[in-house]
Amino acid sequence: MGKYKEKVNNTPKQKKIKKKLEELGHTNVEVWWEQLESACEMCGMGGGYMFCSDQETLYPIGYSLEDALDTIENASWLDIRKDK
């Protein structure tokens, strides 16, 4: 049971995202998928891959595996390793 969702880190895609975030220094990573749906007016879509860790409370990371991996690779603020 995860902090926000019951099923976390239980698919190959979620495990791949988790591994990439751990490589950047995140600990106790939980990754899950939320059904895509309309969000509030003028907000775009809601859902997709989400994660939380000891370092991030709750963060939407992408609508697809490719989006999530691209975000992890290009969002420098996600890299929290001490010696980069």
C-alpha positions as CSV (number, residue, x, y, z in Angstrom):
1,M,0.0,0.0,0.0
2,G,1.4,3.3,-1.0
3,K,1.1,6.7,0.5
4,Y,-1.4,8.0,-2.1
5,K,-2.5,4.9,-4.0
6,E,-3.0,1.3,-3.1
7,K,-1.0,-0.2,-6.0
8,V,2.4,1.3,-6.6
9,N,5.5,0.1,-8.4
10,N,3.6,-3.0,-9.7
11,T,4.1,-2.8,-13.5
12,P,7.3,-3.0,-15.6
13,K,6.8,0.7,-16.7
14,Q,6.4,1.9,-13.1
15,K,9.4,-0.1,-12.0
16,K,11.5,1.4,-14.8
17,I,10.5,5.0,-13.8
18,K,11.2,4.1,-10.1
19,K,14.7,2.9,-11.0
20,K,15.5,6.1,-13.0
21,L,14.4,8.3,-10.1
22,E,16.4,6.3,-7.6
23,E,19.5,6.8,-9.8
24,L,19.0,10.5,-9.3
25,G,19.1,10.1,-5.5
26,H,15.4,9.8,-4.6
27,T,14.5,7.3,-1.8
28,N,11.3,5.4,-1.0
29,V,10.0,6.1,-4.5
30,E,6.4,5.2,-5.3
31,V,5.2,5.4,-8.9
32,W,1.6,4.9,-10.0
33,W,-0.7,5.5,-13.0
34,E,-3.9,7.6,-12.8
35,Q,-6.6,7.4,-15.5
36,L,-6.4,10.4,-17.9
37,E,-9.3,12.7,-17.5
38,S,-10.4,16.3,-18.0
39,A,-9.0,18.5,-15.3
40,C,-10.4,21.9,-14.1
41,E,-11.2,24.4,-16.7
42,M,-8.2,25.7,-18.7
43,C,-5.9,23.1,-16.9
44,G,-5.4,20.5,-19.6
45,M,-5.6,16.8,-18.8
46,G,-5.3,15.2,-15.4
47,G,-3.8,11.9,-14.6
48,G,-0.8,10.0,-16.0
49,Y,2.2,8.7,-14.2
50,M,2.7,10.2,-10.8
51,F,5.4,9.7,-8.2
52,C,6.3,10.6,-4.6
53,S,9.5,10.1,-2.7
54,D,11.1,11.2,0.5
55,Q,12.3,14.3,-1.5
56,E,9.1,15.0,-3.5
57,T,5.6,15.1,-2.0
58,L,3.5,14.4,-5.1
59,Y,4.5,15.1,-8.7
60,P,2.9,14.3,-12.1
61,I,5.7,13.1,-14.3
62,G,4.1,12.3,-17.7
63,Y,1.1,11.0,-19.7
64,S,3.2,8.1,-21.1
65,L,6.3,6.2,-20.3
66,E,8.2,8.2,-22.9
67,D,7.0,11.5,-21.4
68,A,8.0,10.3,-17.9
69,L,11.5,9.2,-18.9
70,D,12.0,12.5,-20.9
71,T,11.0,14.5,-17.8
72,I,13.4,12.6,-15.6
73,E,16.2,13.0,-18.1
74,N,15.7,16.7,-18.7
75,A,14.4,18.2,-15.5
76,S,17.6,19.1,-13.7
77,W,15.8,19.8,-10.4
78,L,14.9,16.1,-10.1
79,D,18.6,15.3,-9.8
80,I,19.2,15.5,-6.1
81,R,22.5,13.6,-5.9
82,K,25.1,15.3,-3.9
83,D,28.0,14.8,-6.3
84,K,26.6,15.3,-9.8
